[in-house]
Amino acid sequence: MRVSDSKSAKRSNYRPTLIGIVIGVISSVFIWWFSLSESEKGDHASKDQKQPLYWVAPMDDSYRRDKPGKSPMGMDLVPVYSTSGENSVASHSTGEVMISPAVQQNMGVKLAEVTIGRLQSRLSVTGSTFFDEDSIVHIHPRVEGWIDDLFIKSQGDSVEKGQPLYTLYSPELVSAQEQYLLAVKRRDKTLMEGAKARLISLGVTSSFIEKIRDQQRVFQTVTFSAPQSGVVEALSIREGFFVQPGNTLMSIANLQKVWVIADVPERYFERVKVGNKAQVSFAGTGTNTRLGQIDYIYPSLSLTTRSIKVRITLDNDRGALRPNMFADVALSLTESGLSLLVPKSAIIRTAAQNRVVISDGAEHFKSVAVVLGDSDDDFFEVLDGIMPNDKIVVSGQFLIDSESSKNSDFLRMQAPSNQASTYGEILAIDKGEQRLTIARGPIEKWGRGPATMTFDVSPHIDLSHYAVGDPITFTFITGDAFTVIDIKHKTSLSENDRQHPQGSSSTGHSKKHSHGEHMNHD
């Protein structure tokens, strides 16, 4: 019995010790766990959860693989995760895509701000040199006959005014000479004047008529001379040809002036006007740039190039310029107004619409539809879809767009807290100060009632498109002043909209004006 009691006593002493050891271990684990940083906990908790669903090509999300590798273009595949996290891409129902900074860096994402400015007022295009068609003289016979001698042998020959071109045998000319000589012999003034007038009408010169009279003979052939100096632009006869008054024998072009005809892309048409200056240079002349101006804009566009032709007339006193020479043309365009500008590299063009990817400056991105206007070498003018100072993606946007566009409404992301939209009616316009006085409707976002206010207007908005009394919808931001950043015509204001738009109410509050109204908003 004593032995048993002794063993029982020993076991009783061990139990408290064992319990103490267990409690100590558990306490140590809890202390270690709570001593970890939040990021360390997240790393431990999500090791198994943050496995990529698949890998995709940066430029084509339809190219998917179940492990890392290279795309057909040789680019590293990008992992796609099921939830947002350190290296994840998460898509939301509105088309917003969340991309962590690490993945943005791997994708080469670069941002730029939407700016307000003017498009370049200079356009570089190409053109070619042509004869001045206003100076071309076409040679036609006035009688039937045969070409006896042809002194011009080929197209492009230079000729001087008065130089013989060809001789013509014509029975009608022979008959007219005989009648003239008969009148001369009879010394009948009336017959002489009539016969001489007939010869002149048939193209015979006064000097040749005097020759007939002096020599008292009929010439079987008559020589015709160049009416102006220049080059033979076209030659359609040879010796022995039978010709009639309807034939064009040759054409002579004067090279004192030449035409340069340049092709201007269709999108610049509104900014190209007659009188705009032009600088024209020719690679083959070794001369300085020649100055001119647009003197004619052709009425139709080319079906193949979708461009419109403009004409510049240049002096060519030295004869250095020749038809069909290639020309580089720098056109001065009519200055554009202030507008929203985005880099061309940011535009995603599809058959259905044009898009850009906007960002909140951190991890959220979304594809939005935009309406494009004019452009220059570097920028597009955006008429609708974005606002000043929006951040847009200019590099790496195609993969983001392919994910966002699957379920995007293509509208801008939620507006910042200092931005609101409402309707109203224009009461006054100050174009000099770029301001509008508007009887605006309520601002539900901030719980503000109707009021009359004076707003600054963003410089990219052209106030000449609006008049006093116009119903409008507009978006503005608050800061040092209330500034309208977007405005559109509204079809009409309902009677309910028109009720007390200046902010009067049943409580008898006075009107609130201009910057005197202070708006509290979140």
DRENBA-437477 format. One record per residue (C-alpha): x, y, z. Coordinates in steps of 0.02 Angstrom, whole numbers, padded with zeros to 5 digits, always signed. Each point is the difference from the previous one (the first is absolute). Last residue first. Layout:
XYZ
...
This chain:
-00875+03280-02438
-00086+00159-00046
-00029+00171+00071
-00042+00129-00129
+00026+00185+00031
-00106+00118-00101
+00081+00171-00014
+00096-00062-00150
-00143+00048-00114
-00167+00045+00074
-00127-00067+00122
-00175+00068-00017
-00090+00050+00159
-00085-00125+00116
-00188+00025+00014
-00043-00163+00088
-00103-00055-00149
+00156-00007-00105
+00108+00108-00112
+00153-00091-00072
+00016+00082-00167
-00080-00147-00089
-00164+00040+00088
-00108-00113-00109
+00086-00021-00168
+00045-00183+00027
-00181-00039+00044
-00055+00085-00160
+00118-00115-00094
+00161+00068-00071
+00031-00029-00185
+00108-00101-00120
+00154+00017+00110
+00159+00067-00079
+00159-00072+00072
+00133+00062+00121
+00158-00073+00075
+00136+00073+00112
-00099+00141+00081
+00106+00079+00136
-00061+00057+00172
+00144+00096+00076
+00149-00028+00115
-00056-00181-00003
-00163-00074-00060
-00029-00101-00158
-00134+00017-00132
-00106-00109-00113
-00135+00070-00113
-00173-00027-00070
-00068+00143-00103
-00153+00103-00043
+00051+00147-00110
-00076+00166+00053
+00155+00103-00035
+00098-00080-00142
+00123-00143-00020
+00118-00059-00139
+00106+00158+00016
+00044-00060+00176
+00134-00118-00067
+00047-00119+00142
+00187-00040+00008
+00029+00151+00114
-00097-00080+00144
-00144+00114+00049
-00005+00106+00158
-00172-00008+00075
-00120+00136+00056
-00142-00066+00105
-00189+00007+00010
-00067-00130+00121
-00100-00162+00012
+00013-00102+00160
+00154-00085+00071
-00001-00175+00073
+00180-00032-00049
-00029-00138-00127
-00175+00063-00035
+00063+00160-00078
-00157+00097-00038
-00026+00093-00164
+00107+00140-00066
-00043+00176-00053
+00166+00025-00087
+00118+00148-00017
+00139-00055-00116
+00183+00051-00002
+00146+00002-00123
+00058+00174+00056
-00013+00072-00176
-00142-00115-00048
-00112+00062+00140
-00168-00088-00025
-00157+00035+00100
-00159-00092+00054
+00039-00175-00063
-00130-00126+00060
+00032-00148+00112
+00038-00185+00021
+00109-00092+00125
+00167-00087+00019
+00123-00008+00146
+00187-00008+00033
+00091+00030+00164
-00027-00180+00060
+00083-00075-00153
-00111-00076-00135
-00026-00188-00001
+00088-00079-00148
-00039+00064-00174
-00122-00095-00109
+00046-00145-00114
-00138-00109+00079
+00138-00129+00021
-00034-00187+00002
+00128-00076-00119
+00079+00171-00033
+00098-00005+00163
+00101-00157-00038
+00048+00040-00179
+00022+00181+00050
+00128-00043+00133
+00096-00107-00125
-00002+00142-00126
+00047+00138+00121
+00183-00044+00023
+00059+00174-00044
-00098+00163-00009
-00119-00033+00144
-00110+00147+00045
-00008+00114+00152
-00143+00124-00004
+00067+00177+00021
-00135+00076-00112
-00151-00114-00027
-00035-00153-00106
-00136-00069-00114
-00033+00141-00122
+00086+00111-00129
+00176-00070+00014
+00132+00085-00110
+00133-00125-00048
+00185+00032+00027
+00173-00032-00074
+00006+00039-00187
-00161+00101+00003
-00178-00049+00036
-00179+00057-00026
-00148-00068+00097
-00019-00163+00095
-00150-00060+00099
+00051-00108+00147
-00057-00167+00072
+00069-00051+00169
+00109-00148+00050
+00030-00010+00188
+00147-00005+00120
+00019-00008+00189
+00169-00024+00086
+00064+00175+00037
-00018+00154-00109
-00189-00020-00014
+00031-00067-00175
-00076+00024-00172
+00015-00120-00146
-00044+00082-00166
-00128-00050-00128
-00055+00030-00180
-00155-00088-00061
-00078-00142-00101
+00137-00046-00123
+00132+00019+00136
+00129+00133+00039
+00090+00002+00168
+00067+00176+00025
+00139+00028+00127
+00143+00004-00127
-00080+00150-00085
+00034+00103+00156
-00155+00082+00074
-00060+00179-00024
-00155+00086+00068
-00033+00158-00099
+00054+00181-00022
-00047+00064-00171
+00091-00047-00160
+00109+00119-00097
-00029-00004-00188
+00138-00109-00068
+00169+00057-00063
+00054-00127-00129
+00173-00077-00014
+00022-00078-00173
+00134-00122-00056
+00002-00008-00190
+00034-00136-00130
+00030+00065-00177
-00135-00052-00123
+00011+00161-00102
+00164+00096+00006
+00066+00132+00117
+00167+00081-00038
-00072+00114-00135
+00085+00153+00069
-00161+00099+00009
-00097-00142+00081
-00127+00091+00110
-00105-00118+00106
-00187-00038+00001
-00063-00110+00143
-00147-00118-00026
-00092-00106+00127
-00059-00179-00025
-00112-00091+00122
+00043-00168+00074
-00094-00163+00017
+00148-00088-00086
-00095-00111-00121
-00164+00094-00023
+00089+00167-00014
-00104+00139+00073
-00098+00128-00100
-00009+00190-00014
+00183+00042-00031
+00069+00136+00112
+00077+00148-00092
+00123+00139+00035
+00096-00078+00145
+00149+00110+00034
+00180+00017-00054
+00176+00000+00066
+00145-00094-00077
+00125-00093+00107
+00179+00027-00055
+00071-00075-00157
+00091-00164-00028
-00128-00040-00133
-00021-00188+00021
-00068-00010+00177
-00135+00130-00031
-00066+00108+00142
-00168+00084+00020
-00052+00113+00144
-00186+00039+00002
-00107+00142+00065
-00189-00016+00018
-00088+00110-00127
-00136-00124-00045
-00041-00097+00158
+00053-00164+00079
-00059-00025+00179
-00167-00082-00042
+00086-00122-00120
+00124-00065+00128
-00090-00166+00029
-00003-00035-00187
+00188-00011-00018
+00078+00137-00109
+00075-00049-00167
+00109+00133-00083
-00008+00078-00173
+00146+00114-00043
-00040+00105-00152
+00132+00083-00106
+00033+00178-00059
+00114+00071-00135
-00004-00172-00080
-00124+00042-00139
-00085-00152-00075
-00022-00031-00187
-00130-00125-00060
+00002-00089-00169
-00108-00042-00150
-00167-00005+00090
-00123-00056-00135
-00176+00069-00022
+00051+00121-00138
+00057-00144-00110
+00167-00084-00030
+00072-00121-00128
+00169-00057+00061
+00143+00006-00126
+00132+00054+00125
-00044-00056+00176
-00134+00053+00121
-00050-00024+00183
+00126+00100+00100
-00032+00042+00183
+00088+00110+00129
+00112+00085-00127
+00105+00118+00103
-00016+00187+00024
-00006+00160-00100
-00165+00062-00067
-00107+00005-00161
+00117-00123-00088
-00003+00020-00191
-00105-00063-00147
+00075-00012-00176
-00119-00002-00150
+00019-00119-00145
-00044+00023-00184
+00047+00184+00007
-00095+00113-00121
+00100+00141-00078
+00003+00190-00010
+00166+00006+00092
-00045+00154+00102
-00182-00049+00023
+00036-00179+00052
+00138+00061+00118
-00120+00127+00074
-00121-00143+00036
+00143-00096+00084
+00036+00148+00115
-00185+00016+00044
-00003-00181+00058
-00104-00137-00082
-00113-00090+00125
-00153-00031-00109
-00086+00154+00074
+00150+00104-00055
-00018-00062-00179
-00187+00042+00001
+00034+00175+00068
+00124+00029-00142
-00129-00053-00131
-00132+00116+00074
+00121+00147+00015
+00060-00024-00179
-00177-00019-00068
-00054+00164+00080
+00158+00089-00053
-00015-00052-00183
+00171+00028-00075
-00045-00127-00135
+00172-00079+00015
-00014-00002+00190
-00174-00079-00007
+00067-00138-00113
+00148-00026+00117
-00120-00024+00147
-00110-00122-00095
+00153-00102-00049
+00060-00005+00180
-00169-00064+00061
+00001-00137-00132
+00174-00060+00053
-00056+00000+00182
-00152-00106-00043
+00106-00120-00102
+00105-00030+00158
+00185-00040+00011
+00064+00031+00176
+00172+00047+00063
+00054-00037+00178
+00067+00079+00161
+00093+00156-00055
+00071+00101+00148
-00101+00157+00038
+00009-00023+00190
+00143-00115+00042
-00008-00189+00008
+00075-00133+00113
-00027-00181-00049
-00086-00105+00133
-00104-00104-00120
+00095-00040-00158
+00044+00057-00176
-00057+00179-00011
+00037+00072-00173
-00136-00099-00088
-00012+00026-00189
-00146-00040-00117
-00138-00035+00124
-00155-00029-00107
-00160+00101-00007
-00166+00046+00076
-00017+00176+00067
+00007+00086+00168
+00142-00107+00066
+00014-00020+00189
+00146+00041+00117
-00033-00011+00187
+00079+00132+00112
+00044-00048+00179
+00017+00147+00120
-00151-00038+00109
+00060-00179+00013
+00153+00054+00098
+00101-00156-00036
+00012-00123+00143
+00110-00030+00152
-00036-00138+00125
-00052-00004+00183
+00042-00062+00173
-00069+00050+00169
+00063+00084+00159
-00132+00088+00103
+00025+00151+00111
-00124+00075+00124
+00031-00137+00129
-00154-00040+00102
-00045+00118+00139
-00002-00036+00186
-00090-00075+00148
+00083-00156+00069
-00055-00177+00040
+00135-00066+00115
+00120-00140-00045
+00026-00175+00069
+00122-00141-00038
-00030-00186+00023
+00152-00107-00045
-00091-00163+00032
+00126-00056+00131
-00011+00169+00086
-00189-00007+00003
+00013-00176+00071
+00103+00063+00147
-00112+00152+00024
-00154-00111+00020
-00133+00000-00133
-00184+00030+00034
-00113-00004-00153
-00161+00099-00011
-00123-00066-00128
-00152+00036+00105
-00008-00180+00064
+00175+00003+00069
+00162-00080-00062
+00146-00046+00111
+00183-00010-00055
+00115-00069+00133
+00178+00011+00060
-00018+00071+00175
-00183-00035+00016
-00165+00001-00091
-00092-00163-00023
+00000-00146-00125
+00171+00036-00068
+00064+00031-00177
+00187-00022-00032
+00082+00094-00145
+00094-00095-00137
+00173+00067-00039
+00014+00073-00175
+00072-00094-00149
-00136+00051-00123
-00078-00174+00003
-00010+00022+00190
+00136-00069+00114
-00015-00110+00153
-00077-00020+00171
-00123-00143+00028
-00180-00045-00040
+00001+00093-00165
-00115+00127-00080
+00003+00093-00168
-00174+00077-00005
+00067+00145+00105
+00099+00065-00148
+00129+00139+00022
+00065-00045+00174
-00014-00188-00037
-00093-00091+00137
+00046-00110+00150
-00127-00103+00097
-00097-00006+00164
+00152+00064+00093
+00021-00065+00179
-00037+00124+00136
-00102-00113+00115
+00138-00120+00058
+00118+00135+00055
-00143+00110+00055
+00000-00016+00188
+00189+00000+00019
+00024+00152-00112
-00147+00090+00078
+00069-00030+00172
+00168+00068-00056
-00085+00155-00072
-00094+00032+00161
+00159-00007+00099
+00029-00152+00114
-00001+00026+00189
-00177-00065+00010
+00054-00170-00066
+00156-00014+00109
-00097+00043+00158
-00135-00126-00045
+00129-00137-00032
+00091+00039+00163
-00163-00009+00097
-00039-00170-00074
+00173-00065+00049
-00014+00069+00177
-00173-00074+00026
+00064-00170-00053
+00151+00011+00118
-00110+00054+00146
-00119-00145-00029
+00147-00121+00004
+00067+00072+00165
-00171-00003+00081
-00019-00184-00048
+00173-00060+00056
-00031+00024+00190
-00156-00108-00003
+00096-00136-00089
+00130+00002+00139
-00133-00015+00135
-00079-00147-00087
+00167-00088-00007
+00028+00023+00188
-00175-00059+00041
+00028-00157-00099
+00164-00037+00088
-00080+00030+00170
-00141-00120-00037
